[in-house]
Amino acid sequence: MATYTFVVNNGTNQGGVDQQSYTVDESGIHLDSSIPISQLGTPVLSRLKFPAQKGVKELLLDTVIISVSMQRTIVKTAIQGQEGTVKEFISDGDYSINIKGSITSTIPTQYPEEEVSRLIKLCKIPDSLVFDCDFLAQFGSFYLVVENYKLDQQEGFSNVQNFELNCISDKPLELKESEEKKNEKTI
């Protein structure tokens, strides 16, 4: 039995394109609303949302591919007369997060200038960024710091801006003053 998926654009939302995914098999056409569809008409694997922060408006990126890796801190000690090493786990490191994607305009001749400007402003913020992404939430990561970023033009597409972000996870530290220090100040 063959199954095919089609994306239909019916032009009803504010961007001009309302997309629905339909799965077709021998029994007919079935609406499959459980799969979100990007502006490119492709299924969305992960959505990355940066809420409004540090003077930059909200940015939703739905055409992204995310890779996550982590380098653990482990001390390896060689023992004389033994093969191999003794391993001592010290800690988990930060997650390295690579985000590749595209920002698109639904109008074929219009560059997505506003969204690209927001992305650049976010990348230039010298602090951790709050974000929302179901995929990255699995790793307990809700903040990231952009280490470097790249924007590439794509030949033949004036309405698409490709980008790549290399980031590390971050967990804000809250420093609490001890009771002893508080008492010293009041004396």
N, C-alpha and C positions, 0 to 999 in steps of 0.2 A: 504494500500500500504506500503510495507516494503522498508526501505532505509538502505544501509550499506556503511560504509566508509572503504577503504583499503589504505594502504601505500605501494607503490612499490619502491624498491631500484634498480636503474639502474647503479650504480657504475661509474658515470662520473665526479664527482667533485674532488677537491684535497684531501679531506678526504677519498675518496674511496666510498662515498655513496651519490647519488643524489636522493632525495626523493620527490615524488609527491603524493598528496592525490587525490584519485578517489572516487566519490560517485556513488554507483550503485543502480539503481532502476529498475522497470520493463521495462522502456523504453530503457535501455542500460547503457553504461559507460560514465560518464561526468567528464572531468578534472575540479577540483576545486582548482585553483591556489591562491585563496584569503586566504587560511588557511596555515600559515607557519608551517613547520614540524621540530621538534627537531631531534637531533642525535639518540634519543631513538625511533624515529618513531611515537611520540605522537604529537597531535596538540599543538602549542605554545600559551599559554594564555598571557604571558607577557615576553618580552625580556628585560634584564637588561644589559646595555652596560656601562662599565667604559672606557672612552677614555684614551689614554696614558697620564699619569700624575705623577709627583714627581719621575721620573725615572723608572716607571713601564709601560710596554707595555699595549696596549689595551686588554681588557678582555670582551668577549661577553658571557653572561649566558642566554641560552634559555630554560633551564629546571628548572624553578623557580616557586614557589607559594609565593605570597606576601600578607601580612596582614598589614593593617594600622589602627592605633587607635590614639585618641587624648584626653588628659585630659585637660578640660577647667578650668581656674582659676575663681572661683565664691565664693564670700563671702556670707555666710549665717548668718543672724542675727535673733535671737529669740526675739520676742516682747511679753512682759508680758501680759497675758490675751488673747493672740491670738494663734490659732492652727497653726502649721507649722512655717515656717521662711520666712523672706524677703530675696530675692536673689538679689545680686548686681554682675553683670557681670564685670569682671576685664579685662580678655584677653583670647585669645586662647593660648594653650600651644604648645609645639613642637609635631610633629607627632612621634609616636613610630612605627617603621617599622620593621617587622619580615620577613626575606627572607629565605625560605627553598628551597634547590635545589640540583642538582647533576651536577658534571662535568664529562663528559664521553669521552672516546676514542672510535673511530670507530673500532679499532683493539681489539678483545676480550681479548688478553693477555697483552695488553700494558696499563700501568697506565698513566693517563693524568698529568704527573709530571710538565710539563711547565706551564699549566693553573692553577694547584693547587698552584704552587710556586707564580704565579702572584697574586692569590687571597689572599694568606697569606701576601704577601708584601703590598697589598692594605689595608688589615685589620690592619696592624701595623703602618700605616701612622698616625702621631699624629696631624691630621688636617682634615678639611672637604673634602670629596671626591666629585668630579663632576661625574654625571652619566646621562644616558639617558634612560628613560623608560616611555612609553605612559601612563601606568596605574598610576604611581606616579606623572606624570605631571598634572593629574586632580586635585591633591591636591596643586599644585603650588610649589612642592618640586623638586629642581634640585641639591641639595647638601645634603649629609648625613654624619654623624659621626658614625663610628662603635663603639658601646659600648662593645660588646663582640661577640665572634664567636666560633663555634664548628664544628669540622670535625669528622665524624664517618665513620669507615670502614663498608663495607657491605659484609657479608659472602657470598662467592661464586662468587663475582664479582671483578676481579682484574683491570677492566677497568673503574670502577665507583668510584667517591669520593663524598659522600654526605656532605652537609654543611648546617649550619644555622647561619645567621647573625642577631644580634639584634642591631638596629640602631635608631638614632633620626635624624629628619630633621634639616637642618641648613640653615640660610640665612646670607651670609657674611655681616658684618657691615662695611660700609665705613665711617670713621671718617673724617670730614672736619674741617679744621681750620677756625675759624671765622676771619672776616676782621679785627676786633679789635686786635686779637693776631698777625696777620700778620703785622699790623702797628707798634705794640710794638717792634717787631724784627728789623724793619728797622730804628728805632730811635736810 
